[in-house]
Amino acid sequence: MKTIVVGSGLGGLLSAAYLAKSGHDVEVFEALPFTGGRFTNIDYKGFKLSTGALHMVPHGDSGPLSQMLKKLNADVNIVTSNPSSVIRMPANDNDTDYKNGFRDMAFHDFKVPFSLINRIKIAFLAFTTKYFPPKKGTFDDWIKHHINEKWATRIANSFCGWSISLKSSDVSAKEVFEIISNLYRYSGPGVPTGGCKGITNALVEIIQENGGKIYTGKEVTEIITSNNHAKGVVADGDKYYSDLIISDIGHIETNRLCKNVTETEEYVQYKNQLQNIKSSAGIKISLACDEPLIGHGGVVLTPYSKRIDGMNEVTNVDKTLAPEGKHLVMTHQCLRWDRLDDIEEEIELGLQDIRDIFLNKDYEVLMVQSYHDGWPVNRSASSQDLSNKTPISNLYVVGDGAKGEGGIEIEGITLGVLNTMDMVLS
């Protein structure tokens, strides 16, 4: 079967590798001059900075992405972080910031700062929500209804901001509990050797070894349809026909490329759903230092910061991501929808957080990257993803615009790809 993949981000490469190994004749079209999209590396001053996602696999060597890579026999090594994650707390329990120093608390001890009655509530709710997850409302709504303690909001916002680039008031409680279930089902994070590019390079190799072709710098400008069936694409003015099309550019952009579509009831309903999709936005700040600022390869959540939600220092795991004798720290902060016109101010608040957290420490700000609009954190914010299937036959959407439930970033992308592969290969 002839398959065309539009876009070579992680979702597109995973799909192309899987289908190529399954015997499909695969062609991948990428508008950029390189593969990987927001999941690869750029070289800057000898540092391997990521184009989007941080150099970290949320569920390490046992999660959906790692399992799929193993099934593909991809030459990828994911090193489990130890510790997996910590929470950076003020040194004094009465402080509300890091200006008097800090202490790190293991993530699994997050219940310690709660009052006794709320610790009891959390233990009970952890059991009941496993079988009766919330059906409506945001995670913030759920917290205020059941716990209503400032610490709960702090840690919820930091966790959601780091993991899905949303605040707890912007994501459904149902989705967050799916994410928490996956944390228990799989494990904590890991660092892929070679960073993001270590994974995408391995997938490119699989595609090419199995006869697939990858075209970079070749933008798809139309998805050819007839009677609401996808037939092929137009790229740089040339037509390429196929039996199946997998799009890695999100539902909104995919639909924009479809021409001559009949307005069936199903299609009109689909178009209406597209109007409600919001992307998630964020800011990443990369730091260079001679001595470790964190000292391990796990996640550091920062619930007492003004903007920074979390950070990591992956060079404690893979030294090749920085020049010899240097370390690389990456911070991430959620960029709220109502602050998209104030990005410069948000960046400065993030930089101030870094100054407070690393008081009296030496470091260099390497790069500040913002992710929004056409280059977002996720094309569909978590809990807003649509199905991988579209109302146009033979056309499916994968990637950060169609993630699986409960998947943190690239794990969600993988869950969406696996769901799509089940549909197209059944």
C-alpha positions as CSV (number, residue, x, y, z in Angstrom):
1,M,0.0,0.0,0.0
2,K,1.3,3.5,-0.9
3,T,1.3,5.9,2.1
4,I,2.2,9.6,2.2
5,V,3.1,11.2,5.5
6,V,2.8,14.9,5.8
7,G,5.3,16.3,8.3
8,S,8.3,14.7,9.8
9,G,7.8,15.5,13.5
10,L,7.9,12.7,16.0
11,G,4.3,11.5,15.1
12,G,5.0,11.5,11.4
13,L,8.4,9.6,11.8
14,L,6.9,7.1,14.2
15,S,4.0,6.4,11.7
16,A,6.3,6.3,8.7
17,A,8.7,3.9,10.5
18,Y,5.9,1.6,11.7
19,L,4.2,1.5,8.2
20,A,7.5,1.0,6.3
21,K,8.4,-2.0,8.5
22,S,4.8,-3.3,7.9
23,G,5.5,-3.3,4.1
24,H,4.0,0.0,3.1
25,D,5.6,2.1,0.3
26,V,6.1,5.2,2.4
27,E,7.0,8.8,1.4
28,V,7.4,11.6,3.9
29,F,7.1,15.2,2.9
30,E,8.6,17.9,5.2
31,A,8.4,21.6,4.6
32,L,11.5,22.4,6.7
33,P,15.0,21.7,5.6
34,F,15.5,19.1,8.3
35,T,13.5,16.3,9.9
36,G,12.2,16.2,13.5
37,G,10.2,19.4,13.6
38,R,10.0,20.4,17.3
39,F,11.7,17.1,18.3
40,T,15.3,17.4,17.2
41,N,18.5,19.3,18.2
42,I,20.1,22.5,17.0
43,D,23.8,23.1,17.6
44,Y,24.7,26.3,19.4
45,K,28.1,27.1,20.9
46,G,28.7,23.4,21.1
47,F,25.4,22.7,23.1
48,K,22.7,20.5,21.7
49,L,19.6,22.5,22.2
50,S,16.2,21.1,21.4
51,T,13.9,22.7,18.8
52,G,10.9,22.1,21.0
53,A,10.4,19.3,23.5
54,L,13.1,19.0,26.2
55,H,15.6,16.1,26.0
56,M,13.5,13.9,28.2
57,V,11.1,11.0,27.7
58,P,8.3,11.4,30.3
59,H,7.9,7.7,31.1
60,G,11.5,6.7,30.5
61,D,12.4,3.3,29.4
62,S,9.0,1.7,30.1
63,G,6.5,4.1,28.6
64,P,4.6,4.0,25.3
65,L,7.3,5.8,23.3
66,S,10.1,3.5,24.6
67,Q,7.9,0.4,24.0
68,M,7.2,1.5,20.4
69,L,10.8,2.2,19.7
70,K,11.7,-1.3,21.0
71,K,9.1,-2.8,18.8
72,L,10.6,-1.0,15.8
73,N,14.1,-2.2,16.9
74,A,15.2,1.5,16.9
75,D,18.8,2.1,18.0
76,V,17.8,4.3,21.0
77,N,19.0,4.3,24.6
78,I,16.9,5.9,27.2
79,V,18.5,6.3,30.6
80,T,16.1,6.4,33.5
81,S,16.5,9.5,35.7
82,N,17.5,9.1,39.3
83,P,15.8,10.7,41.1
84,S,12.9,10.9,38.8
85,S,11.7,14.2,40.1
86,V,11.9,16.5,43.1
87,I,10.0,19.6,44.3
88,R,12.1,22.7,45.0
89,M,10.8,24.2,48.3
90,P,11.8,27.3,50.1
91,A,14.3,26.6,52.8
92,N,12.0,27.8,55.5
93,D,8.4,26.5,55.8
94,N,7.2,30.1,56.4
95,D,8.8,31.5,53.2
96,T,7.0,32.0,50.0
97,D,10.0,32.2,47.7
98,Y,13.5,31.0,47.2
99,K,15.4,34.1,48.3
100,N,16.5,32.6,51.6
101,G,17.6,29.4,49.9
102,F,15.8,26.1,49.1
103,R,15.5,22.4,49.8
104,D,14.5,19.7,47.5
105,M,11.7,17.3,48.4
106,A,11.1,14.0,46.6
107,F,8.0,14.2,44.4
108,H,6.3,11.2,46.1
109,D,6.4,13.3,49.3
110,F,4.2,16.0,47.8
111,K,1.5,15.3,50.4
112,V,3.7,16.3,53.3
113,P,2.9,20.1,53.2
114,F,-0.8,19.4,53.3
115,S,-2.8,19.6,56.6
116,L,-3.6,16.3,58.2
117,I,-7.2,16.3,57.2
118,N,-6.3,17.0,53.6
119,R,-3.7,14.2,53.6
120,I,-6.5,11.9,54.7
121,K,-8.8,13.3,52.0
122,I,-6.1,12.8,49.3
123,A,-5.5,9.1,50.3
124,F,-9.3,8.5,50.0
125,L,-9.7,10.4,46.8
126,A,-6.7,8.7,45.2
127,F,-8.5,5.4,45.7
128,T,-12.0,6.5,44.6
129,T,-10.9,8.5,41.5
130,K,-9.1,5.4,40.2
131,Y,-12.5,3.8,39.7
132,F,-14.7,6.9,39.4
133,P,-12.7,9.6,37.6
134,P,-14.3,13.0,37.3
135,K,-16.4,13.4,34.2
136,K,-16.5,17.2,34.0
137,G,-14.8,20.4,35.2
138,T,-11.2,21.5,35.2
139,F,-8.5,20.1,37.5
140,D,-8.6,23.5,39.4
141,D,-12.3,23.1,39.9
142,W,-11.8,19.6,41.3
143,I,-9.0,20.8,43.7
144,K,-11.0,23.8,45.0
145,H,-14.0,21.5,45.6
146,H,-12.2,18.7,47.4
147,I,-9.1,20.3,49.0
148,N,-9.1,24.1,48.7
149,E,-5.6,24.5,50.1
150,K,-3.0,26.9,48.5
151,W,-0.3,24.2,48.4
152,A,-2.6,22.1,46.2
153,T,-3.0,24.9,43.7
154,R,0.8,25.5,43.7
155,I,1.8,21.9,43.0
156,A,-1.0,21.3,40.6
157,N,0.0,24.4,38.5
158,S,3.7,23.5,38.5
159,F,3.0,19.9,37.6
160,C,0.6,20.8,34.8
161,G,2.7,23.6,33.6
162,W,5.8,21.4,33.3
163,S,4.1,18.3,31.9
164,I,1.5,19.7,29.4
165,S,2.2,23.5,29.4
166,L,-1.2,24.4,30.9
167,K,-2.4,25.6,34.3
168,S,-4.7,23.5,36.3
169,S,-7.6,25.7,35.3
170,D,-7.0,25.1,31.6
171,V,-7.2,21.3,31.6
172,S,-9.9,18.9,32.5
173,A,-9.7,17.0,35.7
174,K,-10.4,13.8,33.7
175,E,-7.3,14.3,31.6
176,V,-5.1,15.0,34.6
177,F,-6.2,11.9,36.4
178,E,-5.5,9.9,33.2
179,I,-2.0,11.4,33.3
180,I,-1.5,10.5,36.9
181,S,-2.7,6.9,36.2
182,N,-0.1,6.6,33.5
183,L,2.6,7.9,36.0
184,Y,1.8,4.9,38.2
185,R,1.3,2.5,35.2
186,Y,4.7,3.2,33.7
187,S,7.4,5.2,35.5
188,G,9.2,8.5,35.8
189,P,11.3,10.2,33.1
190,G,14.4,9.3,31.3
191,V,16.9,11.0,29.1
192,P,17.5,9.7,25.5
193,T,21.2,9.4,24.6
194,G,21.8,12.1,22.0
195,G,18.8,14.0,23.1
196,C,15.7,14.4,20.9
197,K,17.8,13.9,17.7
198,G,19.0,10.5,18.9
199,I,15.4,9.3,18.6
200,T,14.5,11.1,15.3
201,N,17.7,10.0,13.6
202,A,17.0,6.4,14.6
203,L,13.5,6.6,13.1
204,V,14.8,8.2,9.9
205,E,17.3,5.3,9.6
206,I,14.4,2.7,10.0
207,I,12.3,4.4,7.3
208,Q,15.1,4.5,4.8
209,E,16.3,1.0,5.5
210,N,12.8,-0.3,4.7
211,G,12.6,1.5,1.4
212,G,10.9,4.7,2.5
213,K,11.7,8.1,1.1
214,I,11.9,11.4,3.0
215,Y,11.8,14.7,1.2
216,T,12.9,17.8,3.2
217,G,12.2,21.4,2.0
218,K,9.2,20.1,0.1
219,E,6.0,21.6,1.4
220,V,2.6,20.0,0.9
221,T,0.2,22.7,-0.3
222,E,-2.9,20.6,-0.9
223,I,-4.4,17.3,0.1
224,I,-6.2,16.0,-3.0
225,T,-9.7,14.7,-2.3
226,S,-12.5,13.2,-4.4
227,N,-15.9,12.4,-3.0
228,N,-14.5,13.0,0.5
229,H,-11.7,10.4,-0.1
230,A,-8.0,11.4,0.2
231,K,-6.2,10.5,-2.9
232,G,-2.8,12.2,-2.6
233,V,-1.0,15.5,-2.1
234,V,0.4,18.4,-4.1
235,A,3.9,19.4,-3.1
236,D,5.9,22.1,-4.8
237,G,3.4,22.0,-7.7
238,D,3.7,18.3,-8.3
239,K,1.0,15.7,-7.6
240,Y,1.7,12.5,-5.6
241,Y,-1.0,9.9,-5.3
242,S,-1.4,7.4,-2.5
243,D,-3.8,4.9,-0.9
244,L,-3.4,6.4,2.6
245,I,-2.4,9.8,4.0
246,I,-1.1,10.4,7.6
247,S,-0.8,14.0,8.6
248,D,1.5,15.2,11.4
249,I,0.5,18.9,11.2
250,G,-2.6,18.9,13.3
251,H,-6.3,18.8,12.5
252,I,-6.7,22.5,11.7
253,E,-3.8,22.7,9.2
254,T,-4.7,19.3,7.7
255,N,-8.3,20.4,7.0
256,R,-7.1,23.7,5.5
257,L,-5.1,21.7,2.9
258,C,-8.2,19.7,1.9
259,K,-10.0,21.0,-1.2
260,N,-13.3,20.2,-2.8
261,V,-14.7,18.6,0.3
262,T,-18.5,17.9,0.4
263,E,-20.2,19.5,3.4
264,T,-21.7,16.3,4.8
265,E,-23.3,16.4,8.3
266,E,-20.2,14.6,9.7
267,Y,-17.8,17.1,8.0
268,V,-19.8,20.1,9.3
269,Q,-19.7,18.8,12.8
270,Y,-15.9,18.2,12.4
271,K,-15.4,21.8,11.2
272,N,-17.3,23.1,14.2
273,Q,-15.1,21.1,16.5
274,L,-12.0,22.6,14.9
275,Q,-13.2,26.1,15.9
276,N,-12.9,25.2,19.6
277,I,-9.3,23.8,19.5
278,K,-6.7,25.9,21.3
279,S,-3.0,25.2,21.2
280,S,-0.8,25.3,24.3
281,A,2.1,27.8,24.6
282,G,5.3,28.0,26.5
283,I,8.7,29.5,27.0
284,K,12.0,27.5,27.3
285,I,15.2,29.0,28.7
286,S,18.5,27.2,28.2
287,L,21.4,27.9,30.5
288,A,25.1,27.0,30.3
289,C,27.2,26.4,33.4
290,D,30.6,25.1,34.4
291,E,29.4,23.4,37.6
292,P,26.1,21.5,37.9
293,L,23.2,23.7,39.0
294,I,21.0,20.8,39.8
295,G,23.3,17.8,40.1
296,H,21.0,15.0,38.7
297,G,19.1,14.2,35.5
298,G,15.6,14.2,37.0
299,V,12.8,16.9,36.9
300,V,12.8,19.7,39.3
301,L,9.3,21.2,39.8
302,T,9.3,24.8,41.1
303,P,5.8,25.6,42.6
304,Y,7.1,28.7,44.4
305,S,8.3,30.4,41.2
306,K,6.4,33.2,39.6
307,R,6.6,31.7,36.1
308,I,9.1,28.7,35.9
309,D,7.2,25.5,36.3
310,G,10.1,23.1,36.2
311,M,13.6,22.4,34.9
312,N,16.2,19.7,34.2
313,E,19.9,19.2,33.7
314,V,20.3,16.4,31.2
315,T,24.1,16.6,31.0
316,N,24.2,14.7,34.3
317,V,23.0,11.8,32.2
318,D,24.4,12.5,28.7
319,K,27.6,14.7,28.7
320,T,27.6,14.9,24.9
321,L,24.7,17.4,25.0
322,A,27.2,20.1,26.0
323,P,30.8,20.9,25.3
324,E,33.4,19.1,27.5
325,G,33.3,20.5,31.1
326,K,30.0,22.3,30.6
327,H,26.4,21.5,31.7
328,L,23.0,22.3,30.1
329,V,20.0,23.3,32.2
330,M,16.6,23.8,30.5
331,T,13.7,25.5,32.2
332,H,10.1,25.5,31.0
333,Q,7.2,27.8,31.8
334,C,3.6,27.7,30.6
335,L,2.5,30.7,28.6
336,R,-1.1,31.5,29.5
337,W,-3.5,32.2,26.7
338,D,-4.3,35.7,28.1
339,R,-0.6,36.5,28.1
340,L,0.3,35.8,24.5
341,D,0.6,39.6,23.8
342,D,3.0,40.0,26.7
343,I,5.7,37.4,25.8
344,E,8.6,39.7,26.5
345,E,7.3,40.4,30.0
346,E,6.7,36.7,30.6
347,I,10.3,36.0,29.6
348,E,11.7,38.5,32.0
349,L,9.6,37.0,34.8
350,G,11.1,33.6,33.9
351,L,14.6,35.1,34.0
352,Q,13.9,36.6,37.4
353,D,12.8,33.2,38.6
354,I,16.1,31.8,37.5
355,R,18.0,34.5,39.2
356,D,16.1,33.8,42.4
357,I,16.5,30.0,42.2
358,F,20.2,30.0,41.4
359,L,21.1,32.9,43.6
360,N,24.9,33.5,43.6
361,K,25.4,30.8,41.1
362,D,27.3,31.4,37.8
363,Y,25.6,30.6,34.5
364,E,25.0,31.9,31.0
365,V,21.7,32.3,29.3
366,L,22.2,30.5,26.0
367,M,18.9,30.9,24.4
368,V,15.3,31.8,25.0
369,Q,12.7,30.1,22.9
370,S,8.9,30.8,22.9
371,Y,6.3,28.3,21.5
372,H,3.0,29.7,20.4
373,D,0.7,30.2,17.3
374,G,2.2,28.3,14.4
375,W,5.1,26.8,16.5
376,P,3.3,25.9,19.7
377,V,4.0,23.4,22.5
378,N,1.0,21.4,21.3
379,R,-1.2,22.1,18.4
380,S,-4.1,20.9,20.5
381,A,-3.9,21.5,24.2
382,S,-4.3,18.4,26.3
383,S,-7.9,17.4,26.8
384,Q,-8.8,19.2,23.5
385,D,-7.5,16.5,21.2
386,L,-9.8,15.1,18.5
387,S,-9.8,11.6,17.1
388,N,-6.9,10.5,14.9
389,K,-9.6,9.7,12.3
390,T,-11.0,12.5,10.1
391,P,-14.3,12.6,8.2
392,I,-12.3,12.2,5.0
393,S,-11.6,8.6,4.1
394,N,-8.0,7.4,4.1
395,L,-6.9,10.6,6.0
396,Y,-5.6,10.4,9.6
397,V,-4.0,12.9,11.9
398,V,-1.2,12.1,14.4
399,G,1.2,14.2,16.4
400,D,0.7,16.9,19.0
401,G,-2.6,17.8,17.4
402,A,-4.1,14.3,18.1
403,K,-2.7,12.8,21.2
404,G,-3.9,9.8,23.2
405,E,-5.7,10.3,26.5
406,G,-3.4,10.7,29.5
407,G,-0.3,11.1,27.5
408,I,2.3,13.6,28.6
409,E,3.5,15.4,25.4
410,I,5.5,12.8,23.4
411,E,4.0,9.9,25.2
412,G,0.6,11.2,24.1
413,I,1.8,11.5,20.6
414,T,2.9,7.9,20.7
415,L,-0.5,6.8,22.0
416,G,-2.2,8.6,19.1
417,V,0.2,7.0,16.6
418,L,-0.5,3.5,18.1
419,N,-4.2,4.1,17.9
420,T,-3.9,5.2,14.2
421,M,-1.8,2.1,13.4
422,D,-4.5,-0.1,14.8
423,M,-7.1,1.5,12.6
424,V,-5.1,1.6,9.3
425,L,-3.6,-1.9,9.7
426,S,-6.7,-3.7,10.9
